[in-house]
């Protein structure tokens, strides 16, 4: 009778190796798949929140620097060509921050602020600096001999408005309602003050006889007054964001 040869059973050591390898692989998969769960969605979102708020704060710092420089340029009225170039560089740096905000919004699934509000805030605030730059350019290109007292008043209002906007915007991170409300109310008051100043400035212009000078100064006044309008528009956007997140 023919005997059937039995195959040798795997050694205990080999079985343990195979089992250990399998378990090790499973544990790795388990770790990978469980890591997001352990981190939680909140932990994923918070770093992204910080990036957007940091960028908004950086944009606001550039615009505040611009408002301070604008007032100083109109007040001292020296090195104007150099100041104009420096202001253009400042505007370019601010534009880079705005582009970065847009880029991160496009690549983010979740943002701390509604995506449309975030882009409106970034671009609207950038308009404030663009208009300040336009006023600076015209002051130089129109070869204005000396800024008028009304222009100096305008730059003071613009600086005060941007100081308030900076306070409001940097308070968005913590949704500090009192600081934001107080700042936005003050921006609105300053815009009304600028409206009155604009009407007085234009009325005084037309009492002079130099048509060319009237047209030049009126354009600068319009840039300055529109800057305060844009400040008020930014305050409305900030208020809307606060309402949505209250």
C-alpha positions as CSV (number, residue, x, y, z in Angstrom):
1,X,0.0,0.0,0.0
2,X,1.3,3.4,-1.0
3,X,1.7,5.8,1.8
4,X,0.9,9.5,1.3
5,X,3.7,11.8,2.4
6,X,2.5,14.6,4.5
7,X,3.9,18.1,3.9
8,X,5.8,19.6,6.8
9,X,3.7,22.0,8.8
10,X,5.0,25.6,9.0
11,X,7.3,26.1,11.9
12,X,5.8,28.1,14.8
13,X,8.4,30.8,14.3
14,X,7.4,31.2,10.6
15,X,3.7,31.4,11.5
16,X,4.4,34.1,14.1
17,X,6.4,36.1,11.5
18,X,3.6,36.0,9.0
19,X,1.0,36.9,11.6
20,X,3.2,39.7,13.0
21,X,3.7,41.2,9.5
22,X,0.0,41.1,8.8
23,X,-0.8,42.7,12.1
24,X,1.9,45.4,11.6
25,X,0.4,46.2,8.2
26,X,-3.0,46.5,9.7
27,X,-1.8,48.7,12.5
28,X,-0.2,51.1,10.0
29,X,-3.4,51.3,7.9
30,X,-5.3,51.9,11.1
31,X,-3.0,54.7,12.2
32,X,-3.2,56.4,8.8
33,X,-6.9,56.2,8.5
34,X,-7.5,57.1,12.2
35,X,-5.1,60.2,12.2
36,X,-7.6,62.6,10.7
37,X,-10.3,61.3,12.9
38,X,-8.2,61.8,16.0
39,X,-7.1,65.3,14.9
40,X,-10.7,66.3,14.3
41,X,-12.0,68.8,11.8
42,X,-11.6,71.8,14.1
43,X,-7.8,71.2,14.3
44,X,-7.6,71.2,10.5
45,X,-9.5,74.4,10.2
46,X,-7.8,76.5,12.9
47,X,-4.4,76.7,11.1
48,X,-6.1,77.8,7.9
49,X,-8.1,80.5,9.9
50,X,-4.8,81.8,11.2
51,X,-3.3,82.1,7.7
52,X,-6.2,84.2,6.4
53,X,-6.4,86.5,9.4
54,X,-2.6,87.0,9.3
55,X,-2.8,88.0,5.6
56,X,-5.7,90.4,6.3
57,X,-3.7,91.9,9.2
58,X,-0.7,92.3,6.8
59,X,-2.7,94.0,4.2
60,X,-4.2,96.4,6.7
61,X,-0.7,97.2,8.0
62,X,0.4,98.2,4.5
63,X,-2.7,100.4,4.1
64,X,-2.1,102.1,7.5
65,X,1.5,102.7,6.5
66,X,0.2,104.3,3.3
67,X,-2.3,106.6,5.1
68,X,0.5,107.8,7.4
69,X,2.9,108.4,4.5
70,X,0.1,110.2,2.5
71,X,-0.5,112.7,5.4
72,X,3.3,113.2,5.8
73,X,3.8,113.8,2.1
74,X,1.0,116.4,1.9
75,X,2.2,118.1,5.1
76,X,5.9,118.3,4.5
77,X,5.7,118.3,0.7
78,X,9.4,117.3,0.2
79,X,11.1,114.6,-1.9
80,X,7.8,114.1,-3.7
81,X,9.2,112.1,-6.6
82,X,10.9,109.8,-4.2
83,X,7.8,109.5,-2.1
84,X,5.7,108.7,-5.1
85,X,8.0,105.8,-6.1
86,X,8.0,104.5,-2.5
87,X,4.3,104.7,-2.4
88,X,4.1,102.7,-5.6
89,X,6.3,100.0,-4.1
90,X,4.0,100.0,-1.0
91,X,0.9,99.5,-3.3
92,X,2.7,96.7,-5.1
93,X,3.5,94.9,-1.8
94,X,-0.2,95.2,-0.8
95,X,-1.3,93.9,-4.1
96,X,0.9,90.8,-3.6
97,X,-0.9,90.1,-0.3
98,X,-4.3,90.4,-1.9
99,X,-3.3,88.0,-4.7
100,X,-2.1,85.6,-2.0
101,X,-5.5,85.8,-0.3
102,X,-7.3,85.1,-3.6
103,X,-5.0,82.2,-4.3
104,X,-5.6,80.6,-0.9
105,X,-9.3,81.2,-1.1
106,X,-9.4,79.3,-4.5
107,X,-7.4,76.4,-3.0
108,X,-9.3,76.2,0.3
109,X,-12.5,74.1,0.8
110,X,-13.3,75.9,4.1
111,X,-12.4,79.5,5.0
112,X,-13.0,81.3,8.3
113,X,-15.0,83.9,6.5
114,X,-17.4,83.4,3.7
115,X,-15.3,83.2,0.5
116,X,-17.2,86.0,-1.2
117,X,-16.9,88.3,1.8
118,X,-13.3,87.5,2.2
119,X,-12.4,88.5,-1.4
120,X,-14.7,91.6,-1.2
121,X,-12.9,92.7,2.0
122,X,-9.4,92.2,0.6
123,X,-10.1,93.9,-2.8
124,X,-12.2,96.7,-1.3
125,X,-9.6,97.6,1.3
126,X,-6.9,97.5,-1.5
127,X,-9.0,100.1,-3.3
128,X,-8.4,102.5,-0.4
129,X,-4.6,102.3,-1.0
130,X,-5.0,102.6,-4.8
131,X,-7.0,105.8,-4.4
132,X,-4.3,107.3,-2.0
133,X,-1.7,106.4,-4.6
134,X,-3.8,108.2,-7.3
135,X,-3.9,111.3,-5.2
136,X,-0.2,111.2,-4.6
137,X,0.5,110.7,-8.3
138,X,-1.7,113.6,-9.4
139,X,-0.1,115.9,-6.8
140,X,3.3,115.3,-8.5
141,X,2.2,114.9,-12.1
142,X,0.0,118.0,-12.0
143,X,3.0,120.0,-10.6
144,X,1.0,121.4,-7.7
145,X,3.0,124.1,-6.2
146,X,1.8,123.6,-2.6
147,X,-1.1,121.4,-1.2
148,X,-4.1,123.4,0.0
149,X,-5.2,123.5,3.7
150,X,-8.3,121.5,2.6
151,X,-6.0,118.7,1.2
152,X,-4.3,118.5,4.6
153,X,-7.7,118.1,6.3
154,X,-8.6,115.3,3.9
155,X,-5.4,113.4,4.6
156,X,-6.0,113.7,8.3
157,X,-9.5,112.3,7.9
158,X,-8.2,109.5,5.7
159,X,-5.5,108.5,8.2
160,X,-8.1,108.6,11.1
161,X,-10.4,106.4,9.0
162,X,-7.7,103.8,8.3
163,X,-6.7,103.7,11.9
164,X,-10.2,102.8,12.8
165,X,-10.4,100.2,10.0
166,X,-7.2,98.6,11.1
167,X,-8.6,98.3,14.7
168,X,-11.8,96.7,13.3
169,X,-10.1,94.4,10.9
170,X,-7.6,93.1,13.4
171,X,-10.5,92.5,15.8
172,X,-12.2,90.1,13.4
173,X,-10.1,87.2,14.5
174,X,-11.8,87.3,17.9
175,X,-15.0,88.8,16.7
176,X,-14.7,91.7,19.2
177,X,-18.1,93.2,18.6
178,X,-17.5,96.4,20.7
179,X,-14.2,97.3,19.1
180,X,-15.6,96.6,15.6
181,X,-18.9,98.5,16.1
182,X,-17.1,101.5,17.6
183,X,-14.6,101.7,14.8
184,X,-17.1,101.3,12.0
185,X,-19.4,104.0,13.5
186,X,-16.4,106.4,13.6
187,X,-15.5,105.6,10.0
188,X,-19.0,106.5,9.0
189,X,-18.8,109.8,11.0
190,X,-15.5,110.6,9.3
191,X,-16.9,109.9,5.8
192,X,-19.8,112.4,6.5
193,X,-17.1,114.9,7.6
194,X,-15.3,114.3,4.3
195,X,-18.5,114.9,2.3
196,X,-18.9,118.4,3.9
197,X,-15.2,119.2,3.4
198,X,-15.4,118.2,-0.3
199,X,-18.4,120.5,-0.9
200,X,-16.6,123.3,0.8
201,X,-13.4,122.7,-1.1
202,X,-15.1,122.6,-4.6
203,X,-17.1,125.7,-3.8
204,X,-14.0,127.6,-2.8
205,X,-12.2,126.4,-6.0
206,X,-14.8,128.0,-8.3
207,X,-14.3,131.4,-6.7
208,X,-10.8,131.4,-8.3
209,X,-10.2,132.4,-11.9
210,X,-7.7,129.8,-13.0
211,X,-9.6,127.1,-14.8
212,X,-6.6,124.8,-15.3
213,X,-5.8,125.0,-11.6
214,X,-9.5,124.4,-10.7
215,X,-9.6,121.2,-12.8
216,X,-6.3,119.9,-11.3
217,X,-7.2,120.5,-7.7
218,X,-10.8,119.2,-8.2
219,X,-9.4,115.8,-9.4
220,X,-7.2,115.5,-6.3
221,X,-10.1,116.5,-4.0
222,X,-12.2,113.8,-5.7
223,X,-9.5,111.1,-5.2
224,X,-9.3,112.1,-1.5
225,X,-13.0,112.2,-0.9
226,X,-13.5,108.9,-2.8
227,X,-10.9,107.3,-0.5
228,X,-13.1,108.0,2.5
229,X,-16.1,106.6,0.6
230,X,-14.1,103.3,0.1
231,X,-13.2,103.3,3.8
232,X,-16.9,103.4,4.7
233,X,-17.6,100.6,2.2
234,X,-15.0,98.5,3.8
235,X,-16.6,99.2,7.2
236,X,-19.9,97.9,5.8
237,X,-18.3,94.7,4.7
238,X,-16.7,94.2,8.1
239,X,-20.1,94.8,9.8
240,X,-21.8,92.2,7.5
241,X,-19.1,89.6,8.4
242,X,-19.7,90.3,12.1
243,X,-23.4,89.9,11.8
244,X,-23.0,86.6,9.9
245,X,-20.7,85.2,12.6
246,X,-22.6,86.5,15.6
